[in-house]
Amino acid sequence: MFKGKSSYRELLASDEHISTNILAERLERLEAHGIITKDVIHTAAARTRYTLTPKGVDLMPMLLEMIAWSARYDAKTAAPRGFARRVRTDRDALVRELRAQLHERET
C-alpha cells in the first residue's frame, strides 16, 4: 500500500509473487488487527480497495528503519540505495512526504 497498490489484484501482481491463499490470509489478519480497512467500490465491476488505517500508517517509521537496516546489512536487498540513504539522512521529512502521499491517494 505504500507503493500505491490498493486492490487484491494489484497486491497479487507485486514483485513478491505471493500466493493467493497467503495474500488473502494476511489481508484478513491485517484487517482483523486494525492495520488496514477493506472497502467495496461499487462500480460497473465491483472491486475491493484496501487502505491503511491511522494505526497502519503509524507503522511507517518502523518499516523505514527496516529498509535502512536491510540496505546496510544485506547486499542483495531490494531496497533502492537512494531511498535507504534518504531514510538515514532525512527520515523525518521522508515520513512527512510519504504520509502526505498516502493521504492524497485516499482522498
Backbone torsions as a table, in degrees:
resi	resn	phi	psi	omega
1	MET	NA	-26.1	175.7
2	PHE	-70.5	-19.3	178.9
3	LYS	-98.1	16.1	175.5
4	GLY	86.5	7.0	179.3
5	LYS	-90.2	134.2	-177.2
6	SER	-135.7	-8.7	179.9
7	SER	-108.7	159.4	178.1
8	TYR	-56.8	-44.7	-178.5
9	ARG	-61.4	-43.2	178.9
10	GLU	-64.7	-42.2	179.3
11	LEU	-66.4	-38.8	179.1
12	LEU	-64.5	-33.7	-178.7
13	ALA	-83.5	4.6	-178.6
14	SER	-63.9	162.1	-179.6
15	ASP	-61.1	-20.6	-178.1
16	GLU	-69.5	-19.4	179.4
17	HIS	53.8	49.6	-179.7
18	ILE	-77.3	142.6	-179.0
19	SER	-73.6	157.2	-174.9
20	THR	-60.8	-42.6	-177.9
21	ASN	-68.3	-37.2	178.7
22	ILE	-68.5	-44.1	179.3
23	LEU	-60.2	-47.7	-179.4
24	ALA	-59.5	-43.2	-179.4
25	GLU	-65.5	-41.5	-179.1
26	ARG	-69.2	-38.8	177.0
27	LEU	-63.6	-42.1	177.4
28	GLU	-61.3	-42.4	-179.5
29	ARG	-65.9	-43.7	178.5
30	LEU	-62.6	-38.7	177.7
31	GLU	-67.5	-42.5	-179.5
32	ALA	-62.5	-30.2	-179.6
33	HIS	-93.1	5.4	175.0
34	GLY	76.0	21.8	-179.3
35	ILE	-91.1	-30.6	175.8
36	ILE	-132.2	162.3	170.2
37	THR	-120.2	155.2	179.4
38	LYS	-119.4	122.5	179.9
39	ASP	-123.4	137.7	174.9
40	VAL	-90.6	124.5	178.2
41	ILE	-92.9	115.8	-177.6
42	HIS	-88.3	97.6	175.5
43	THR	-129.4	-169.2	178.2
44	ALA	-55.7	-42.3	175.7
45	ALA	-115.6	95.2	-176.9
46	ALA	-55.9	138.0	177.7
47	ARG	-140.7	163.2	179.9
48	THR	-102.7	137.4	177.9
49	ARG	-119.9	131.6	176.9
50	TYR	-104.0	134.6	177.2
51	THR	-134.0	153.0	177.6
52	LEU	-75.6	140.2	171.8
53	THR	-83.9	170.3	173.7
54	PRO	-54.8	-36.6	177.2
55	LYS	-62.1	-40.6	177.9
56	GLY	-67.4	-42.4	178.8
57	VAL	-62.9	-35.2	-179.8
58	ASP	-67.5	-12.0	174.3
59	LEU	-77.9	-14.5	-174.5
60	MET	-53.2	-49.9	-179.2
61	PRO	-56.9	-40.1	178.6
62	MET	-65.6	-41.4	178.2
63	LEU	-64.9	-38.3	177.4
64	LEU	-63.6	-39.6	177.2
65	GLU	-63.9	-36.6	177.2
66	MET	-65.3	-38.1	177.2
67	ILE	-63.2	-46.5	179.6
68	ALA	-62.7	-41.7	178.3
69	TRP	-62.0	-45.4	179.7
70	SER	-61.1	-43.0	179.6
71	ALA	-63.5	-32.1	-178.7
72	ARG	-77.2	-38.2	-171.1
73	TYR	-109.9	-9.3	-177.3
74	ASP	-121.5	106.9	-178.3
75	ALA	-63.5	-22.0	-177.9
76	LYS	-101.5	16.2	-177.1
77	THR	-61.3	148.5	176.1
78	ALA	-85.5	-4.9	-178.7
79	ALA	-69.5	123.9	177.0
80	PRO	-60.4	132.9	-176.9
81	ARG	-56.6	-44.3	-179.0
82	GLY	-62.2	-38.0	179.2
83	PHE	-67.7	-45.5	179.4
84	ALA	-62.9	-38.1	177.6
85	ARG	-62.6	-40.6	179.6
86	ARG	-66.1	-35.2	175.8
87	VAL	-59.4	-42.4	-178.6
88	ARG	-72.6	-36.9	-170.7
89	THR	-98.8	-23.8	-173.9
90	ASP	-143.3	43.8	-171.8
91	ARG	-56.5	-48.3	-175.8
92	ASP	-62.7	-42.8	178.5
93	ALA	-66.5	-38.5	178.5
94	LEU	-63.6	-43.2	178.3
95	VAL	-60.7	-45.1	178.6
96	ARG	-60.8	-43.7	-179.6
97	GLU	-63.4	-45.3	-179.8
98	LEU	-66.9	-38.8	176.1
99	ARG	-61.8	-41.7	179.0
100	ALA	-63.9	-40.7	178.5
101	GLN	-64.1	-42.9	177.9
102	LEU	-62.4	-43.8	179.2
103	HIS	-62.2	-41.7	-179.5
104	GLU	-63.8	-40.8	179.6
105	ARG	-65.4	-32.8	-175.1
106	GLU	-85.9	-9.0	-179.5
107	THR	-105.0	NA	NA
